[in-house]
């Protein structure tokens, strides 16, 4: 299954009773496997989970810790970028040159790299010597 197909399929499973804003994400792991996740809302809004975070959690649970490509789709009139927290999460598991394709449910796509989405990212190299 392609990343696009996986993201579109999982988006339909999103739990978004409050915002009605369903998001699906699919990640290609370095192992060649596709991992997907959807947003899961909570009535206490900050306690929800983003689709990208869910896909990363599925990847790690599957035994992989490196991602090589990302596809995110949302029911929006134009492509929606990952939130700031998810940009940092993507940077944790992917190199700055990993492509993140963002798409609307109508098929409009925009691609950027993790490095473009999060310039000056905080990384493991900042922790050296600790």
The first five atom37 places (N, CA, C, CB, O) and aatype in JSON, in Angstrom:
{
  "aatype": [20, 20, 20, 20, 20, 20, 20, 20, 20, 20, 20, 20, 20, 20, 20, 20, 20, 20, 20, 20, 20, 20, 20, 20, 20, 20, 20, 20, 20, 20, 20, 20, 20, 20, 20, 20, 20, 20, 20, 20, 20, 20, 20, 20, 20, 20, 20, 20, 20, 20, 20, 20, 20, 20, 20, 20, 20, 20, 20, 20, 20, 20, 20, 20, 20, 20, 20, 20, 20, 20, 20, 20, 20, 20, 20, 20, 20, 20, 20, 20, 20, 20, 20, 20, 20, 20, 20, 20, 20, 20, 20, 20, 20, 20, 20, 20, 20, 20, 20, 20, 20, 20, 20, 20, 20, 20, 20, 20, 20, 20, 20, 20, 20, 20, 20, 20, 20, 20, 20, 20, 20, 20, 20, 20, 20, 20, 20, 20, 20, 20],
  "atom_mask": [
    [1, 1, 1, 1, 1],
    [1, 1, 1, 1, 1],
    [1, 1, 1, 1, 1],
    [1, 1, 1, 1, 1],
    [1, 1, 1, 1, 1],
    [1, 1, 1, 1, 1],
    [1, 1, 1, 1, 1],
    [1, 1, 1, 1, 1],
    [1, 1, 1, 1, 1],
    [1, 1, 1, 1, 1],
    [1, 1, 1, 1, 1],
    [1, 1, 1, 1, 1],
    [1, 1, 1, 1, 1],
    [1, 1, 1, 1, 1],
    [1, 1, 1, 1, 1],
    [1, 1, 1, 1, 1],
    [1, 1, 1, 1, 1],
    [1, 1, 1, 1, 1],
    [1, 1, 1, 1, 1],
    [1, 1, 1, 1, 1],
    [1, 1, 1, 1, 1],
    [1, 1, 1, 1, 1],
    [1, 1, 1, 1, 1],
    [1, 1, 1, 1, 1],
    [1, 1, 1, 1, 1],
    [1, 1, 1, 1, 1],
    [1, 1, 1, 1, 1],
    [1, 1, 1, 1, 1],
    [1, 1, 1, 1, 1],
    [1, 1, 1, 1, 1],
    [1, 1, 1, 1, 1],
    [1, 1, 1, 1, 1],
    [1, 1, 1, 1, 1],
    [1, 1, 1, 1, 1],
    [1, 1, 1, 1, 1],
    [1, 1, 1, 1, 1],
    [1, 1, 1, 1, 1],
    [1, 1, 1, 1, 1],
    [1, 1, 1, 1, 1],
    [1, 1, 1, 1, 1],
    [1, 1, 1, 1, 1],
    [1, 1, 1, 1, 1],
    [1, 1, 1, 1, 1],
    [1, 1, 1, 1, 1],
    [1, 1, 1, 1, 1],
    [1, 1, 1, 1, 1],
    [1, 1, 1, 1, 1],
    [1, 1, 1, 1, 1],
    [1, 1, 1, 1, 1],
    [1, 1, 1, 1, 1],
    [1, 1, 1, 1, 1],
    [1, 1, 1, 1, 1],
    [1, 1, 1, 1, 1],
    [1, 1, 1, 1, 1],
    [1, 1, 1, 1, 1],
    [1, 1, 1, 1, 1],
    [1, 1, 1, 1, 1],
    [1, 1, 1, 1, 1],
    [1, 1, 1, 1, 1],
    [1, 1, 1, 1, 1],
    [1, 1, 1, 1, 1],
    [1, 1, 1, 1, 1],
    [1, 1, 1, 1, 1],
    [1, 1, 1, 1, 1],
    [1, 1, 1, 1, 1],
    [1, 1, 1, 1, 1],
    [1, 1, 1, 1, 1],
    [1, 1, 1, 1, 1],
    [1, 1, 1, 1, 1],
    [1, 1, 1, 1, 1],
    [1, 1, 1, 1, 1],
    [1, 1, 1, 1, 1],
    [1, 1, 1, 1, 1],
    [1, 1, 1, 1, 1],
    [1, 1, 1, 1, 1],
    [1, 1, 1, 1, 1],
    [1, 1, 1, 1, 1],
    [1, 1, 1, 1, 1],
    [1, 1, 1, 1, 1],
    [1, 1, 1, 1, 1],
    [1, 1, 1, 1, 1],
    [1, 1, 1, 1, 1],
    [1, 1, 1, 1, 1],
    [1, 1, 1, 1, 1],
    [1, 1, 1, 1, 1],
    [1, 1, 1, 1, 1],
    [1, 1, 1, 1, 1],
    [1, 1, 1, 1, 1],
    [1, 1, 1, 1, 1],
    [1, 1, 1, 1, 1],
    [1, 1, 1, 1, 1],
    [1, 1, 1, 1, 1],
    [1, 1, 1, 1, 1],
    [1, 1, 1, 1, 1],
    [1, 1, 1, 1, 1],
    [1, 1, 1, 1, 1],
    [1, 1, 1, 1, 1],
    [1, 1, 1, 1, 1],
    [1, 1, 1, 1, 1],
    [1, 1, 1, 1, 1],
    [1, 1, 1, 1, 1],
    [1, 1, 1, 1, 1],
    [1, 1, 1, 1, 1],
    [1, 1, 1, 1, 1],
    [1, 1, 1, 1, 1],
    [1, 1, 1, 1, 1],
    [1, 1, 1, 1, 1],
    [1, 1, 1, 1, 1],
    [1, 1, 1, 1, 1],
    [1, 1, 1, 1, 1],
    [1, 1, 1, 1, 1],
    [1, 1, 1, 1, 1],
    [1, 1, 1, 1, 1],
    [1, 1, 1, 1, 1],
    [1, 1, 1, 1, 1],
    [1, 1, 1, 1, 1],
    [1, 1, 1, 1, 1],
    [1, 1, 1, 1, 1],
    [1, 1, 1, 1, 1],
    [1, 1, 1, 1, 1],
    [1, 1, 1, 1, 1],
    [1, 1, 1, 1, 1],
    [1, 1, 1, 1, 1],
    [1, 1, 1, 1, 1],
    [1, 1, 1, 1, 1],
    [1, 1, 1, 1, 1],
    [1, 1, 1, 1, 1],
    [1, 1, 1, 1, 1],
    [1, 1, 1, 1, 1],
    [1, 1, 1, 1, 1]
  ],
  "atom_positions": [
    [[0.84, -1.17, 0.0], [0.0, 0.0, 0.0], [0.89, 1.24, 0.0], [-0.96, 0.0, 1.22], [1.88, 1.29, 0.73]],
    [[0.55, 2.22, -0.8], [1.33, 3.46, -0.87], [1.13, 4.28, 0.41], [0.94, 4.29, -2.11], [0.16, 4.07, 1.15]],
    [[2.04, 5.21, 0.66], [1.89, 6.08, 1.82], [0.59, 6.88, 1.71], [3.1, 7.04, 1.94], [-0.13, 7.05, 2.7]],
    [[0.31, 7.37, 0.53], [-0.92, 8.15, 0.32], [-2.14, 7.31, 0.66], [-1.02, 8.66, -1.13], [-3.02, 7.77, 1.39]],
    [[-2.21, 6.1, 0.15], [-3.35, 5.23, 0.42], [-3.48, 4.91, 1.9], [-3.24, 3.93, -0.38], [-4.58, 4.91, 2.45]],
    [[-2.34, 4.64, 2.55], [-2.36, 4.31, 3.97], [-2.84, 5.5, 4.8], [-0.96, 3.87, 4.44], [-3.62, 5.34, 5.74]],
    [[-2.37, 6.7, 4.45], [-2.78, 7.9, 5.19], [-4.26, 8.2, 4.99], [-1.94, 9.11, 4.75], [-4.96, 8.55, 5.94]],
    [[-4.74, 8.05, 3.76], [-6.16, 8.3, 3.49], [-7.04, 7.29, 4.2], [-6.43, 8.26, 1.98], [-8.09, 7.64, 4.73]],
    [[-6.61, 6.04, 4.21], [-7.4, 4.99, 4.85], [-7.47, 5.19, 6.37], [-6.79, 3.61, 4.54], [-8.55, 5.08, 6.95]],
    [[-6.35, 5.49, 7.0], [-6.35, 5.66, 8.45], [-7.04, 6.95, 8.87], [-4.91, 5.64, 8.99], [-7.58, 7.03, 9.97]],
    [[-7.03, 7.96, 8.0], [-7.72, 9.23, 8.33], [-9.19, 8.99, 8.63], [-7.59, 10.23, 7.17], [-9.77, 9.65, 9.5]],
    [[-9.78, 8.05, 7.93], [-11.2, 7.75, 8.15], [-11.46, 7.19, 9.54], [-11.68, 6.77, 7.11], [-12.59, 7.24, 10.03]],
    [[-10.43, 6.66, 10.18], [-10.57, 6.07, 11.52], [-10.29, 7.07, 12.63], [-9.64, 4.89, 11.66], [-10.4, 6.73, 13.81]],
    [[-9.94, 8.29, 12.28], [-9.61, 9.31, 13.28], [-10.78, 9.49, 14.26], [-9.26, 10.65, 12.6], [-11.95, 9.4, 13.88]],
    [[-10.43, 9.75, 15.49], [-11.42, 10.03, 16.52], [-11.4, 11.54, 16.74], [-11.13, 9.24, 17.86], [-10.56, 12.07, 17.47]],
    [[-12.33, 12.23, 16.1], [-12.36, 13.7, 16.14], [-13.79, 14.21, 16.36], [-11.78, 14.29, 14.82], [-14.31, 14.97, 15.54]],
    [[-14.44, 13.79, 17.46], [-15.83, 14.19, 17.67], [-16.02, 15.67, 18.0], [-16.41, 13.38, 18.78], [-17.12, 16.19, 17.86]],
    [[-14.97, 16.35, 18.41], [-15.09, 17.75, 18.81], [-14.79, 18.7, 17.66], [-14.17, 18.04, 19.98], [-15.58, 19.59, 17.37]],
    [[-13.66, 18.51, 17.02], [-13.27, 19.42, 15.93], [-13.81, 18.96, 14.58], [-11.77, 19.53, 15.86], [-13.96, 19.76, 13.66]],
    [[-14.09, 17.66, 14.46], [-14.48, 17.05, 13.18], [-13.36, 17.16, 12.14], [-15.76, 17.72, 12.64], [-13.61, 17.01, 10.94]],
    [[-12.14, 17.43, 12.58], [-10.97, 17.62, 11.72], [-10.13, 16.35, 11.75], [-10.13, 18.86, 12.17], [-9.29, 16.17, 12.63]],
    [[-10.38, 15.47, 10.79], [-9.7, 14.18, 10.76], [-8.38, 14.28, 10.0], [-10.61, 13.12, 10.12], [-8.31, 14.86, 8.92]],
    [[-7.34, 13.7, 10.58], [-6.01, 13.71, 9.99], [-5.46, 12.29, 9.98], [-5.05, 14.67, 10.76], [-5.62, 11.55, 10.95]],
    [[-4.82, 11.93, 8.89], [-4.16, 10.63, 8.79], [-2.71, 10.84, 8.39], [-4.88, 9.71, 7.77], [-2.4, 11.73, 7.6]],
    [[-1.83, 10.01, 8.93], [-0.41, 10.11, 8.6], [0.13, 8.71, 8.33], [0.4, 10.8, 9.73], [-0.27, 7.74, 8.99]],
    [[1.03, 8.62, 7.38], [1.72, 7.36, 7.08], [3.2, 7.64, 6.97], [1.17, 6.69, 5.78], [3.62, 8.64, 6.39]],
    [[3.98, 6.75, 7.52], [5.43, 6.89, 7.56], [6.05, 5.66, 6.93], [5.95, 7.09, 9.02], [5.63, 4.53, 7.19]],
    [[7.04, 5.88, 6.11], [7.83, 4.78, 5.57], [9.06, 4.63, 6.44], [8.22, 5.02, 4.06], [9.89, 5.54, 6.52]],
    [[9.17, 3.49, 7.1], [10.33, 3.23, 7.94], [11.52, 2.82, 7.09], [10.02, 2.15, 8.96], [11.38, 2.42, 5.94]],
    [[12.68, 2.93, 7.67], [13.9, 2.53, 6.99], [13.85, 1.04, 6.64], [15.13, 2.83, 7.86], [14.54, 0.59, 5.73]],
    [[13.02, 0.29, 7.37], [12.86, -1.15, 7.11], [11.94, -1.44, 5.92], [12.3, -1.83, 8.35], [11.74, -2.6, 5.57]],
    [[11.39, -0.39, 5.29], [10.52, -0.57, 4.13], [9.06, -0.76, 4.48], [10.99, -1.73, 3.34], [8.22, -0.88, 3.58]],
    [[8.74, -0.8, 5.77], [7.36, -0.98, 6.21], [6.65, 0.37, 6.29], [7.31, -1.7, 7.57], [7.27, 1.4, 6.54]],
    [[5.33, 0.34, 6.09], [4.5, 1.54, 6.21], [3.8, 1.49, 7.57], [3.46, 1.64, 5.03], [3.18, 0.48, 7.93]],
    [[3.9, 2.58, 8.31], [3.26, 2.7, 9.62], [2.3, 3.88, 9.55], [4.32, 2.9, 10.76], [2.63, 4.91, 8.97]],
    [[1.13, 3.73, 10.12], [0.14, 4.81, 10.01], [-0.45, 5.15, 11.36], [-0.96, 4.41, 9.03], [-0.41, 4.37, 12.31]],
    [[-1.02, 6.35, 11.41], [-1.67, 6.82, 12.63], [-2.68, 7.9, 12.28], [-0.65, 7.35, 13.64], [-2.59, 8.54, 11.24]],
    [[-3.63, 8.1, 13.18], [-4.66, 9.13, 13.0], [-4.75, 9.96, 14.27], [-6.04, 8.49, 12.65], [-4.29, 9.54, 15.33]],
    [[-5.34, 11.13, 14.15], [-5.5, 11.95, 15.34], [-6.57, 11.34, 16.24], [-5.87, 13.4, 14.97], [-7.56, 10.77, 15.78]],
    [[-6.35, 11.48, 17.53], [-7.27, 10.97, 18.55], [-7.51, 12.11, 19.52], [-6.69, 9.69, 19.28], [-6.63, 12.46, 20.31]],
    [[-8.7, 12.7, 19.46], [-9.02, 13.83, 20.33], [-9.45, 13.37, 21.72], [-10.13, 14.68, 19.7], [-9.77, 12.21, 21.95]],
    [[-9.43, 14.33, 22.62], [-9.89, 14.12, 23.98], [-10.65, 15.38, 24.35], [-8.71, 13.82, 24.98], [-10.29, 16.48, 23.91]],
    [[-11.69, 15.25, 25.15], [-12.46, 16.43, 25.53], [-11.57, 17.47, 26.22], [-13.62, 16.02, 26.45], [-11.85, 18.66, 26.15]],
    [[-10.52, 17.03, 26.89], [-9.51, 17.94, 27.42], [-8.48, 18.11, 26.31], [-8.84, 17.39, 28.78], [-7.51, 17.36, 26.24]],
    [[-8.71, 19.09, 25.43], [-7.97, 19.24, 24.17], [-6.46, 18.96, 24.23], [-8.17, 20.6, 23.67], [-5.96, 18.27, 23.34]],
    [[-5.74, 19.46, 25.19], [-4.28, 19.2, 25.12], [-3.9, 17.73, 25.26], [-3.58, 19.99, 26.2], [-2.76, 17.36, 25.01]],
    [[-4.83, 16.91, 25.65], [-4.53, 15.5, 25.88], [-4.73, 14.63, 24.65], [-5.4, 14.97, 26.99], [-4.57, 13.41, 24.73]],
    [[-5.05, 15.21, 23.53], [-5.21, 14.45, 22.29], [-3.87, 14.05, 21.71], [-6.0, 15.25, 21.27], [-2.81, 14.45, 22.19]],
    [[-3.93, 13.24, 20.65], [-2.73, 12.77, 19.96], [-2.84, 13.11, 18.48], [-2.53, 11.25, 20.15], [-3.87, 12.87, 17.86]],
    [[-1.78, 13.66, 17.93], [-1.74, 13.98, 16.51], [-1.52, 12.71, 15.68], [-0.63, 15.02, 16.22], [-0.98, 11.72, 16.18]],
    [[-1.92, 12.76, 14.43], [-1.75, 11.62, 13.53], [-0.28, 11.26, 13.36], [-2.36, 11.93, 12.17], [0.08, 10.08, 13.36]],
    [[0.57, 12.27, 13.2], [2.0, 12.01, 13.03], [2.59, 11.3, 14.24], [2.75, 13.33, 12.77], [3.39, 10.37, 14.1]],
    [[2.19, 11.73, 15.44], [2.67, 11.09, 16.67], [2.19, 9.64, 16.75], [2.21, 11.88, 17.91], [2.92, 8.76, 17.21]],
    [[0.96, 9.4, 16.31], [0.44, 8.03, 16.31], [1.19, 7.13, 15.35], [-1.02, 8.03, 15.95], [1.46, 5.97, 15.65]],
    [[1.53, 7.68, 14.18], [2.29, 6.89, 13.2], [3.7, 6.61, 13.71], [2.35, 7.64, 11.85], [4.22, 5.51, 13.51]],
    [[4.31, 7.58, 14.36], [5.64, 7.38, 14.93], [5.58, 6.32, 16.02], [6.21, 8.71, 15.49], [6.45, 5.45, 16.09]],
    [[4.56, 6.38, 16.86], [4.42, 5.38, 17.93], [4.25, 3.98, 17.34], [3.21, 5.72, 18.83], [4.82, 3.01, 17.85]],
    [[3.48, 3.86, 16.26], [3.31, 2.56, 15.6], [4.64, 2.07, 15.04], [2.25, 2.64, 14.48], [4.95, 0.88, 15.11]],
    [[5.42, 2.99, 14.48], [6.72, 2.62, 13.91], [7.64, 2.1, 15.01], [7.36, 3.83, 13.2], [8.27, 1.05, 14.86]],
    [[7.72, 2.83, 16.09], [8.6, 2.41, 17.2], [8.11, 1.09, 17.8], [8.65, 3.51, 18.29], [8.92, 0.22, 18.13]],
    [[6.79, 0.93, 17.94], [6.24, -0.33, 18.45], [6.56, -1.49, 17.52], [4.72, -0.21, 18.64], [6.66, -2.64, 17.95]],
    [[6.72, -1.18, 16.23], [7.08, -2.2, 15.24], [8.57, -2.5, 15.2], [6.64, -1.77, 13.88], [9.01, -3.36, 14.43]],
    [[9.34, -1.8, 16.04], [10.77, -2.08, 16.13], [11.66, -1.22, 15.27], [11.0, -3.47, 15.79], [12.86, -1.47, 15.19]],
    [[11.1, -0.21, 14.62], [11.88, 0.68, 13.74], [12.03, 2.05, 14.41], [11.19, 0.83, 12.33], [11.12, 2.52, 15.09]],
    [[13.17, 2.68, 14.22], [13.39, 4.01, 14.81], [13.88, 5.04, 13.79], [14.39, 3.9, 15.94], [14.27, 6.14, 14.18]],
    [[13.87, 4.7, 12.5], [14.26, 5.65, 11.46], [13.17, 5.72, 10.4], [15.61, 5.27, 10.84], [12.71, 4.69, 9.91]],
    [[12.78, 6.93, 10.05], [11.79, 7.1, 8.99], [12.44, 7.71, 7.77], [10.61, 7.97, 9.46], [13.42, 8.45, 7.88]],
    [[11.89, 7.39, 6.59], [12.5, 7.86, 5.34], [11.55, 8.69, 4.48], [13.0, 6.69, 4.55], [11.98, 9.31, 3.51]],
    [[10.28, 8.69, 4.82], [9.3, 9.47, 4.06], [8.03, 9.58, 4.89], [9.0, 8.82, 2.66], [7.71, 8.69, 5.68]],
    [[7.3, 10.69, 4.7], [6.08, 10.94, 5.48], [5.0, 11.48, 4.55], [6.36, 11.94, 6.66], [5.29, 12.25, 3.63]],
    [[3.75, 11.06, 4.8], [2.6, 11.58, 4.05], [1.51, 11.89, 5.08], [2.09, 10.55, 2.95], [1.15, 11.04, 5.89]],
    [[0.98, 13.12, 5.02], [-0.05, 13.55, 5.96], [-1.22, 14.11, 5.16], [0.5, 14.62, 6.97], [-1.03, 14.93, 4.26]],
    [[-2.44, 13.66, 5.49], [-3.62, 14.16, 4.79], [-4.67, 14.6, 5.81], [-4.2, 13.07, 3.85], [-4.89, 13.95, 6.83]],
    [[-5.31, 15.74, 5.49], [-6.34, 16.28, 6.37], [-7.5, 16.79, 5.52], [-5.78, 17.41, 7.27], [-7.34, 17.12, 4.35]],
    [[-8.65, 16.85, 6.14], [-9.84, 17.36, 5.48], [-9.82, 18.88, 5.55], [-11.15, 16.79, 6.12], [-10.49, 19.5, 6.38]],
    [[-9.03, 19.47, 4.68], [-8.82, 20.9, 4.65], [-8.81, 21.35, 3.19], [-7.49, 21.29, 5.38], [-8.52, 20.54, 2.3]],
    [[-9.11, 22.62, 2.91], [-9.08, 23.07, 1.52], [-7.66, 23.15, 0.94], [-9.74, 24.42, 1.42], [-7.5, 23.29, -0.27]],
    [[-6.64, 23.08, 1.79], [-5.26, 23.1, 1.33], [-4.42, 22.25, 2.27], [-4.71, 24.56, 1.26], [-4.85, 21.96, 3.39]],
    [[-3.22, 21.84, 1.84], [-2.38, 20.97, 2.67], [-2.07, 21.58, 4.03], [-1.09, 20.67, 1.94], [-1.79, 22.77, 4.15]],
    [[-2.13, 20.75, 5.07], [-1.9, 21.18, 6.44], [-0.55, 20.65, 6.93], [-3.04, 20.71, 7.37], [-0.33, 19.44, 6.92]],
    [[0.34, 21.54, 7.35], [1.64, 21.08, 7.85], [1.52, 20.5, 9.26], [2.65, 22.24, 7.85], [0.57, 20.81, 9.98]],
    [[2.46, 19.66, 9.65], [2.47, 19.14, 11.02], [2.61, 20.29, 12.02], [3.62, 18.11, 11.2], [3.23, 21.31, 11.72]],
    [[2.04, 20.12, 13.2], [2.19, 21.12, 14.25], [3.65, 21.17, 14.71], [1.24, 20.81, 15.46], [4.45, 20.31, 14.33]],
    [[3.99, 22.14, 15.5], [5.37, 22.3, 15.96], [5.88, 21.08, 16.71], [5.47, 23.5, 16.84], [7.01, 20.65, 16.49]],
    [[5.06, 20.52, 17.6], [5.48, 19.34, 18.34], [5.75, 18.16, 17.44], [4.44, 18.98, 19.36], [6.71, 17.41, 17.66]],
    [[4.92, 17.98, 16.43], [5.12, 16.86, 15.5], [6.32, 17.09, 14.6], [3.87, 16.64, 14.65], [6.98, 16.13, 14.2]],
    [[6.62, 18.33, 14.29], [7.83, 18.62, 13.52], [9.05, 18.15, 14.3], [7.93, 20.14, 13.19], [9.97, 17.55, 13.74]],
    [[9.06, 18.43, 15.6], [10.18, 17.99, 16.44], [10.21, 16.47, 16.54], [10.07, 18.62, 17.86], [11.29, 15.87, 16.53]],
    [[9.05, 15.84, 16.64], [9.0, 14.37, 16.68], [9.52, 13.77, 15.38], [7.55, 13.89, 16.94], [10.27, 12.79, 15.4]],
    [[9.13, 14.34, 14.25], [9.63, 13.85, 12.96], [11.15, 14.01, 12.88], [8.95, 14.6, 11.78], [11.85, 13.13, 12.38]],
    [[11.66, 15.13, 13.38], [13.1, 15.38, 13.36], [13.86, 14.39, 14.24], [13.39, 16.81, 13.81], [15.03, 14.11, 13.99]],
    [[13.21, 13.87, 15.26], [13.85, 12.89, 16.14], [14.15, 11.59, 15.4], [12.95, 12.6, 17.34], [15.16, 10.93, 15.67]],
    [[13.27, 11.24, 14.46], [13.37, 9.94, 13.79], [13.75, 10.01, 12.32], [12.08, 9.22, 13.92], [13.96, 8.97, 11.68]],
    [[13.84, 11.22, 11.76], [14.18, 11.36, 10.35], [15.25, 12.41, 10.15], [12.95, 11.71, 9.53], [15.36, 13.35, 10.94]],
    [[16.03, 12.27, 9.1], [17.06, 13.25, 8.8], [16.43, 14.5, 8.18], [18.12, 12.65, 7.84], [15.29, 14.46, 7.72]],
    [[17.16, 15.61, 8.18], [16.61, 16.86, 7.64], [16.16, 16.78, 6.18], [17.64, 17.95, 7.77], [15.34, 17.59, 5.75]],
    [[16.69, 15.82, 5.41], [16.33, 15.72, 3.99], [15.13, 14.8, 3.72], [17.51, 15.23, 3.2], [14.78, 14.59, 2.56]],
    [[14.52, 14.26, 4.77], [13.34, 13.41, 4.59], [12.18, 14.27, 4.09], [12.96, 12.69, 5.92], [11.9, 15.34, 4.63]],
    [[11.51, 13.78, 3.05], [10.39, 14.51, 2.45], [9.09, 14.23, 3.21], [10.22, 14.13, 0.96], [8.75, 13.08, 3.5]],
    [[8.38, 15.31, 3.53], [7.07, 15.25, 4.16], [6.08, 15.8, 3.15], [7.02, 16.05, 5.53], [6.12, 16.99, 2.82]],
    [[5.18, 14.95, 2.67], [4.15, 15.4, 1.74], [2.88, 15.66, 2.54], [3.9, 14.36, 0.61], [2.39, 14.78, 3.25]],
    [[2.36, 16.86, 2.4], [1.12, 17.26, 3.06], [0.04, 17.36, 2.0], [1.3, 18.63, 3.82], [0.29, 17.86, 0.91]],
    [[-1.16, 16.87, 2.31], [-2.21, 16.83, 1.3], [-3.56, 17.21, 1.89], [-2.29, 15.46, 0.68], [-3.83, 17.01, 3.07]],
    [[-4.41, 17.76, 1.02], [-5.8, 17.99, 1.38], [-6.58, 16.73, 1.0], [-6.39, 19.27, 0.67], [-6.11, 15.92, 0.2]],
    [[-7.75, 16.58, 1.55], [-8.59, 15.42, 1.2], [-8.97, 15.45, -0.28], [-9.86, 15.4, 2.07], [-9.3, 14.41, -0.85]],
    [[-8.92, 16.63, -0.9], [-9.23, 16.77, -2.32], [-8.05, 16.47, -3.23], [-9.74, 18.16, -2.6], [-8.17, 16.56, -4.45]],
    [[-6.89, 16.13, -2.64], [-5.75, 15.73, -3.45], [-4.71, 16.79, -3.74], [-6.23, 15.23, -4.7], [-3.75, 16.52, -4.47]],
    [[-4.86, 17.99, -3.19], [-3.83, 19.01, -3.37], [-2.65, 18.63, -2.48], [-4.37, 20.45, -3.02], [-2.83, 18.35, -1.3]],
    [[-1.45, 18.62, -3.04], [-0.27, 18.2, -2.29], [0.8, 19.29, -2.27], [0.3, 16.93, -2.88], [0.93, 20.08, -3.2]],
    [[1.57, 19.29, -1.18], [2.74, 20.16, -1.06], [3.79, 19.34, -0.32], [2.41, 21.52, -0.3], [3.5, 18.73, 0.71]],
    [[5.01, 19.34, -0.83], [6.09, 18.6, -0.19], [7.18, 19.53, 0.3], [6.68, 17.57, -1.16], [7.55, 20.49, -0.37]],
    [[7.68, 19.23, 1.49], [8.8, 19.94, 2.1], [9.65, 18.91, 2.83], [8.31, 21.09, 3.07], [9.17, 17.82, 3.12]],
    [[10.88, 19.26, 3.13], [11.7, 18.36, 3.93], [11.51, 18.68, 5.41], [13.2, 18.47, 3.53], [11.0, 19.74, 5.78]],
    [[11.93, 17.74, 6.25], [11.89, 18.0, 7.69], [12.72, 19.23, 8.02], [12.4, 16.77, 8.49], [12.33, 20.05, 8.84]],
    [[13.88, 19.37, 7.37], [14.73, 20.52, 7.59], [14.06, 21.84, 7.23], [15.99, 20.37, 6.8], [14.28, 22.85, 7.9]],
    [[13.25, 21.84, 6.18], [12.51, 23.05, 5.8], [11.39, 23.33, 6.79], [11.93, 22.92, 4.38], [11.09, 24.49, 7.1]],
    [[10.76, 22.27, 7.29], [9.66, 22.44, 8.25], [10.16, 22.87, 9.63], [8.88, 21.15, 8.37], [9.45, 23.57, 10.36]],
    [[11.39, 22.46, 9.98], [11.92, 22.77, 11.3], [13.39, 23.18, 11.21], [11.75, 21.56, 12.25], [14.28, 22.42, 11.59]],
    [[13.64, 24.37, 10.69], [15.03, 24.82, 10.62], [15.56, 25.06, 12.04], [15.15, 26.12, 9.77], [14.83, 25.5, 12.92]],
    [[16.83, 24.76, 12.23], [17.43, 24.96, 13.54], [16.91, 24.01, 14.6], [17.2, 26.37, 14.0], [16.86, 24.35, 15.78]],
    [[16.52, 22.81, 14.18], [15.94, 21.83, 15.11], [16.86, 21.5, 16.27], [15.58, 20.56, 14.37], [18.08, 21.43, 16.1]],
    [[16.29, 21.3, 17.43], [17.02, 20.81, 18.6], [17.24, 19.33, 18.38], [16.24, 21.09, 19.95], [16.29, 18.6, 18.09]],
    [[18.49, 18.88, 18.5], [18.78, 17.47, 18.23], [19.68, 16.85, 19.28], [19.41, 17.32, 16.88], [20.13, 17.52, 20.21]],
    [[19.94, 15.57, 19.11], [20.77, 14.8, 20.04], [22.16, 15.41, 20.19], [20.89, 13.35, 19.57], [22.77, 15.32, 21.25]],
    [[22.65, 16.02, 19.12], [23.99, 16.62, 19.18], [24.07, 17.75, 20.23], [24.38, 17.17, 17.81], [25.15, 18.06, 20.72]],
    [[22.93, 18.34, 20.57], [22.9, 19.37, 21.59], [23.08, 18.79, 22.99], [21.6, 20.15, 21.51], [23.39, 19.51, 23.94]],
    [[22.89, 17.49, 23.11], [22.98, 16.83, 24.42], [24.35, 16.21, 24.67], [21.92, 15.75, 24.52], [24.58, 15.66, 25.75]],
    [[25.25, 16.29, 23.7], [26.57, 15.69, 23.85], [27.31, 16.3, 25.03], [27.39, 15.85, 22.57], [27.26, 17.51, 25.25]],
    [[27.98, 15.45, 25.78], [28.71, 15.89, 26.96], [27.9, 15.85, 28.23], [29.21, 17.27, 26.74], [28.4, 16.17, 29.31]],
    [[26.64, 15.46, 28.13], [25.77, 15.36, 29.32], [25.62, 13.94, 29.77], [24.39, 15.95, 29.05], [24.93, 13.67, 30.76]]
  ]
}
